[in-house]
């Protein structure tokens, strides 16, 4: 089978990690994979990876979106480059991921795939497929009927002057119309929203979770040496955050971990470790262990194994790879009452605790009553995610779906 994947990035971030898992899994079973990607932070170009958007085209589309508000309508040249590659490669199936990100004219892409009768999978890592403009609509539910009067114009993808959300919702409806071999895929949290939306309520939707490498990378690690290196006393409980502090949006809310630290820095017996501390915007809290972004998955897994708890600060998210990875490494998670936490459907408080959105005092109370991590807790955490998110299961689900569309 020849599989062409379209994505904003090739190897960067959680999406890059997921693409690597899928690619390696498909190739190990004899399939041919081509990943066509936009500009974002990648430059690789070889027999597997094809960058079809230049930096200039990326910047221009981002600027036009800010000025005119029509996200997904620009990047004509890069889109034509993509079409040339599709015609050359002749895929049996196309797999879309992360359609937004200023790198292609998504409406032309849907029209092309539909007119050429190419079986297409669209994996939804966020809500963008069924809203006017927002990957993360937060409390807004206008997409259930019709967008308009958008209260997130200033959030990515930003529009400085015009509210095109209703127009964009209608254009997506046209793009999906009569596309009979298009299937939308997502985790439980996102497909529950999708099935109630105006755009996708009558479309083909399948539940397939995001794959993670839980056997060879994300498993409980010995952290004895790391604790010594960081100067963490043996008797201390360790509380982690793992989110870029300068994420450019309030949604990730890494500043709430700093707020938690300020409330607990004088409480004996705790060490706080911030992974992804990459800005001085909030100062440099004395006594907190501050770690910049970690590129190595193995090193990241060791840091995740370090915690007695991970405080997942995000105020809106879909199924989070960081949460999956932390649990697979045996670390309990504390998060807010959002889809990206509730989708795990974990009720064992040794494994996961849920706080009201933004309530740091509630999180503090959870931490103060949290038991020290032991082998039983580690096993419970890992068992909570292993069977559902291990890469072999997900890869076979996707291959079965591809084959059913081709047949």
C-alpha positions as MATLAB code, in Angstrom:
seq = 'XXXXXXXXXXXXXXXXXXXXXXXXXXXXXXXXXXXXXXXXXXXXXXXXXXXXXXXXXXXXXXXXXXXXXXXXXXXXXXXXXXXXXXXXXXXXXXXXXXXXXXXXXXXXXXXXXXXXXXXXXXXXXXXXXXXXXXXXXXXXXXXXXXXXXXXXXXXXXXXXXXXXXXXXXXXXXXXXXXXXXXXXXXXXXXXXXXXXXXXXXXXXXXXXXXXXXXXXXXXXXXXXXXXXXXXXXXXXXXXXXXXXXXXXXXXXXXXXXXXXXXXXXXXXXXXXXXXXXXXXXXXXXXXXXXXXXXXXXXXXXXXXXXXXXXXXXXXXXXXXXXXXXXXXXXXXXXXXXXXXXXXXXXXXXXXXXXXXXXXXXXXXXXXXXXXXXXXXXXXXXXXXXXXXXXXXXXXXXXXXXXXXXXX';
ca = [
       0.000    0.000    0.000;
       1.252    3.520   -0.858;
       0.389    5.956    1.940;
       0.816    9.722    1.577;
       0.637   11.735    4.801;
       0.088   15.517    4.761;
       1.137   17.429    7.861;
       2.298   20.837    9.056;
       5.574   19.348   10.296;
       7.730   16.299    9.634;
       9.520   15.572   12.894;
       8.866   18.397   15.368;
       6.819   18.103   18.557;
       4.115   15.593   19.444;
       2.814   15.461   15.869;
       6.310   14.676   14.593;
       6.583   11.882   17.172;
       3.238   10.418   16.119;
       4.205   10.535   12.435;
       7.442    8.703   13.187;
       5.552    5.946   15.012;
       3.109    5.547   12.121;
       5.805    5.666    9.440;
       8.072    3.107   11.105;
       5.097    0.843   11.833;
       3.809    1.007    8.260;
       7.234    0.450    6.705;
       7.888   -2.543    8.964;
       4.837   -4.177    7.367;
       6.031   -3.476    3.826;
       4.042   -0.321    3.026;
       5.528    2.705    1.222;
       5.183    6.036    3.035;
       5.611    9.596    1.754;
       5.252   12.488    4.228;
       4.486   15.840    2.591;
       4.799   18.641    5.091;
       4.680   22.414    5.448;
       7.443   24.662    6.597;
       7.236   24.552   10.389;
      10.753   24.127   11.918;
      11.749   21.311    9.542;
      14.103   21.137    6.557;
      14.424   17.412    5.840;
      13.977   16.406    2.180;
      14.582   12.822    1.024;
      12.805    9.745   -0.338;
      10.390    9.798    2.620;
       9.950   13.494    3.456;
       8.881   16.216    1.013;
       8.679   19.878    2.140;
       6.272   21.694   -0.169;
       5.976   25.099    1.518;
       8.780   27.647    1.674;
       9.490   29.933    4.616;
       8.397   32.933    2.556;
       5.078   31.306    1.628;
       4.520   30.329    5.260;
       5.179   33.889    6.474;
       3.019   35.395    3.749;
       0.056   33.146    4.580;
       0.408   33.978    8.270;
       0.438   37.703    7.459;
      -2.557   37.488    5.108;
      -4.502   35.540    7.728;
      -3.846   38.264   10.286;
      -4.838   41.020    7.850;
      -7.807   39.426    6.078;
      -8.899   36.544    8.309;
      -9.256   33.810    5.675;
      -7.206   31.043    7.307;
      -6.538   28.190    4.895;
      -7.171   30.189    1.708;
      -3.604   31.177    0.873;
      -0.400   29.275   -0.059;
      -1.483   28.565   -3.643;
       2.040   27.870   -4.931;
       2.878   25.437   -2.157;
      -0.468   23.702   -2.673;
       0.221   23.226   -6.375;
       3.614   21.767   -5.417;
       1.764   19.288   -3.218;
      -0.579   18.329   -6.070;
       2.412   17.643   -8.330;
       3.855   15.317   -5.688;
       0.537   13.486   -5.223;
       0.358   12.907   -8.988;
       3.946   11.640   -9.029;
       3.573    9.342   -5.994;
       0.070    8.042   -6.863;
      -0.992    7.089   -3.309;
      -3.587    4.458   -2.506;
      -4.678    6.569    0.457;
      -4.034   10.090    1.776;
      -3.824   10.777    5.508;
      -4.351   14.405    6.595;
      -3.050   15.624    9.950;
      -2.909   19.155   11.378;
      -4.441   20.831    8.339;
      -3.996   24.348    9.741;
      -0.624   26.143   10.115;
      -0.300   28.511    7.144;
       1.192   25.991    4.718;
      -1.500   25.055    2.193;
      -4.844   26.046    0.726;
      -6.881   23.424    2.529;
     -10.033   24.058    0.499;
      -8.216   23.394   -2.774;
      -6.734   20.250   -1.210;
     -10.144   18.846   -0.255;
     -11.493   19.659   -3.726;
      -8.528   17.941   -5.393;
      -8.782   14.780   -3.277;
     -12.538   14.627   -3.779;
     -12.387   15.118   -7.560;
      -9.624   12.513   -7.894;
     -11.545   10.015   -5.734;
      -8.615    9.434   -3.404;
      -9.535    7.666   -0.133;
      -8.738   10.166    2.617;
      -8.332    9.974    6.392;
      -8.415   13.202    8.419;
      -6.964   12.777   11.917;
      -8.275   15.448   14.272;
      -5.675   16.410   16.860;
      -7.919   19.353   17.795;
     -11.336   20.828   16.947;
     -10.309   22.730   13.809;
     -12.060   20.303   11.426;
     -15.511   21.261   12.718;
     -15.178   24.903   13.849;
     -14.914   28.055   11.784;
     -11.365   28.971   12.810;
     -10.522   27.648   16.266;
      -8.410   24.573   17.020;
      -9.463   24.961   20.658;
     -12.876   26.650   21.074;
     -12.681   26.551   24.908;
     -16.183   27.183   26.307;
     -17.666   28.271   22.965;
     -20.186   25.925   21.336;
     -21.264   28.095   18.400;
     -19.863   25.476   16.014;
     -22.821   23.259   16.938;
     -24.983   25.534   14.760;
     -23.119   28.421   13.135;
     -19.982   30.326   14.033;
     -19.873   34.114   14.105;
     -19.190   36.782   16.695;
     -15.979   34.892   17.446;
     -14.421   35.708   20.809;
     -11.053   34.192   19.853;
     -10.044   36.382   16.925;
      -6.838   37.242   18.762;
      -5.885   33.603   19.269;
      -4.165   31.390   16.701;
      -4.892   31.491   13.814;
      -5.114   35.216   14.575;
      -7.238   37.684   12.620;
      -6.592   41.322   13.505;
      -9.606   42.943   11.847;
     -12.192   40.566   10.384;
     -14.392   37.856   11.861;
     -14.555   35.251    9.079;
     -15.578   32.371   11.346;
     -19.084   31.962    9.861;
     -17.728   32.189    6.304;
     -15.023   29.620    7.053;
     -17.509   27.207    8.617;
     -19.643   27.388    5.451;
     -16.573   26.847    3.255;
     -15.589   23.753    5.230;
     -19.108   22.433    4.804;
     -18.742   22.809    1.020;
     -15.310   21.164    1.097;
     -16.631   18.073    2.899;
     -19.844   17.855    0.862;
     -20.146   14.766   -1.369;
     -16.671   13.601   -0.339;
     -17.865   10.047    0.165;
     -14.512    8.394    0.865;
     -13.460   10.875    3.572;
     -13.268    9.552    7.144;
     -12.599   11.668   10.231;
     -10.575   10.091   13.020;
      -9.837   11.154   16.585;
      -9.622   10.225   20.228;
     -12.716    9.906   22.394;
     -12.728   13.520   23.608;
     -12.551   15.080   20.163;
     -14.955   12.722   18.380;
     -17.620   13.295   21.040;
     -17.488   16.986   20.122;
     -17.304   16.243   16.401;
     -20.381   14.032   16.414;
     -22.449   16.861   17.854;
     -21.156   19.503   15.450;
     -23.025   20.910   12.485;
     -20.244   19.969   10.054;
     -19.526   16.384   11.069;
     -22.676   15.026   12.707;
     -23.560   13.096    9.543;
     -19.996   12.249    8.441;
     -17.991    9.053    8.827;
     -16.125    9.252   12.150;
     -13.889    6.579   13.702;
     -12.361    6.318   17.153;
      -8.598    5.799   16.937;
      -6.406    7.125   19.724;
      -3.017    8.773   19.292;
      -0.184    6.198   19.254;
       2.712    6.412   21.690;
       5.927    4.393   21.921;
       5.195    2.802   25.299;
       7.514   -0.198   25.011;
      10.839    1.255   23.900;
      10.693    4.845   25.163;
       7.928    5.708   27.614;
       8.264    3.248   30.473;
       9.260    3.726   34.143;
      12.948    4.674   34.465;
      15.408    4.557   37.348;
      15.787    8.192   38.442;
      18.339    7.757   41.253;
      21.168    9.443   39.350;
      18.916   12.196   37.995;
      17.758   13.086   41.511;
      21.378   13.317   42.626;
      22.251   15.491   39.635;
      19.363   17.867   40.329;
      20.027   17.947   44.063;
      16.605   16.582   45.039;
      16.552   15.162   48.587;
      15.550   11.478   48.768;
      12.685   12.237   51.132;
      11.075   14.910   48.916;
       8.033   14.388   46.708;
       8.585   15.720   43.196;
       5.963   17.774   41.334;
       6.499   18.226   37.591;
       5.311   20.534   34.851;
       6.121   19.748   31.212;
       4.920   22.551   28.953;
       6.700   25.409   27.131;
       6.314   28.430   29.382;
       6.497   30.819   26.445;
       3.895   28.955   24.402;
       2.463   32.213   23.020;
      -1.009   31.483   24.278;
      -2.834   31.454   27.589;
      -4.217   28.004   26.807;
      -1.180   26.036   28.005;
      -1.158   28.105   31.235;
       2.324   27.161   32.392;
       2.253   30.226   34.633;
      -0.174   28.348   36.906;
       2.644   25.972   37.867;
       4.633   29.022   38.971;
       1.614   30.165   40.968;
       1.415   26.727   42.602;
       5.101   26.900   43.442;
       4.705   30.306   45.095;
       1.953   28.844   47.296;
       4.042   25.787   48.267;
       7.685   26.874   48.164;
       7.833   27.134   51.959;
       6.131   23.767   52.535;
       8.764   21.213   53.536;
       9.210   17.949   51.639;
       8.514   19.030   48.034;
      10.687   19.699   44.999;
       9.262   21.425   41.909;
      10.672   20.726   38.440;
       9.590   22.782   35.416;
      10.436   21.110   32.072;
      10.169   23.629   29.248;
      11.165   26.734   31.202;
      12.180   28.873   28.238;
      11.458   32.502   29.136;
      12.239   35.081   31.787;
       8.860   36.718   31.298;
       7.715   35.477   34.704;
      11.077   35.914   36.402;
      13.199   33.008   37.611;
      11.623   31.555   40.767;
      14.351   30.814   43.297;
      14.393   27.222   44.487;
      12.483   25.789   41.525;
      14.412   23.402   39.259;
      14.125   24.898   35.779;
      14.839   22.700   32.736;
      14.718   23.982   29.136;
      12.957   22.099   26.367;
      14.160   18.468   26.149;
      14.665   17.149   22.610;
      15.609   13.583   23.511;
      12.580   11.293   24.073;
      14.688    9.017   26.309;
      15.780   11.925   28.493;
      12.223   13.241   28.613;
      10.966    9.813   29.738;
      13.503    9.814   32.580;
      12.338   13.248   33.720;
       8.678   12.146   33.551;
       9.558    9.109   35.677;
      10.998   11.469   38.281;
       7.657   12.844   39.450;
       5.309   11.843   42.216;
       2.829   13.897   40.203;
       2.652   15.808   36.915;
       0.574   18.991   37.046;
      -0.881   19.305   33.527;
      -1.736   23.007   33.406;
      -3.531   23.234   30.047;
      -6.892   25.025   30.100;
      -8.065   23.366   26.859;
      -6.699   20.338   25.057;
      -7.498   17.105   23.284;
      -5.886   13.823   24.300;
      -2.467   14.948   25.490;
       0.663   13.006   24.545;
       2.383   14.416   27.647;
      -0.309   12.959   29.900;
      -0.120    9.565   28.149;
       3.663    9.541   28.399;
       3.711   10.549   32.077;
       1.244    7.811   33.026;
       3.169    5.263   30.944;
       6.277    6.251   32.921;
       4.359    5.553   36.138;
       3.681    9.156   37.186;
       0.202   10.224   38.380;
      -1.387   13.266   36.713;
      -3.302   16.237   38.076;
      -5.213   18.226   35.464;
      -8.156   20.533   35.015;
     -11.705   19.574   34.126;
     -11.193   19.664   30.340;
     -11.787   17.234   27.483;
      -8.067   16.446   27.278;
      -8.172   15.049   30.821;
     -11.698   13.664   31.004;
     -11.199   11.640   27.812;
      -8.979    9.233   29.756;
     -11.985    8.223   31.888;
      -9.715    7.389   34.833;
     -11.430    7.353   38.233;
      -8.578    5.938   40.333;
      -7.270    8.929   42.294;
      -3.911    7.233   42.743;
      -3.570    7.688   38.989;
      -5.401   10.899   38.054;
      -7.025   13.802   39.875;
      -9.189   16.490   38.284;
      -9.441   20.088   39.508;
     -11.819   22.918   38.514;
     -10.311   24.896   35.629;
      -7.717   27.365   36.872;
      -8.169   26.507   40.575;
      -4.584   26.325   41.833;
      -5.661   26.105   45.487;
      -7.575   22.920   44.642;
      -4.459   21.515   42.966;
      -2.408   22.432   46.033;
      -4.815   20.501   48.282;
      -4.556   17.438   46.006;
      -0.765   17.525   46.118;
      -0.678   17.880   49.901;
      -2.741   14.699   50.207;
      -1.029   12.764   47.443;
       0.699    9.522   48.533;
       4.360    9.001   47.716;
       4.721    7.061   44.475;
       5.431    3.345   44.944;
       5.516    0.275   42.685;
       1.766   -0.252   43.000;
       1.021    3.310   41.872;
       3.537    3.028   39.028;
       1.830   -0.149   37.792;
      -1.663    1.383   38.066;
      -0.579    4.437   36.066;
       0.998    2.378   33.313;
      -1.899   -0.075   33.115;
      -4.319    2.856   32.713;
      -2.896    3.756   29.280;
      -0.892    0.840   27.912;
      -3.510   -1.271   26.136;
      -5.273    1.774   24.699;
      -2.360    3.843   23.393;
       0.445    1.419   22.530;
       1.689    1.948   19.006;
       1.102   -1.572   17.656;
      -2.621   -1.407   18.390;
      -3.054    2.017   16.783;
      -0.986    1.189   13.692;
      -3.093   -1.875   12.942;
      -6.313    0.107   13.428;
      -5.169    2.677   10.867;
      -4.054    0.031    8.369;
      -7.402   -1.738    8.678;
      -9.191    1.575    8.060;
      -7.017    2.379    5.022;
      -7.702   -1.044    3.538;
     -11.451   -0.767    4.089;
     -11.530    2.547    2.199;
      -9.442    1.195   -0.681;
     -11.662   -1.869   -0.979;
];
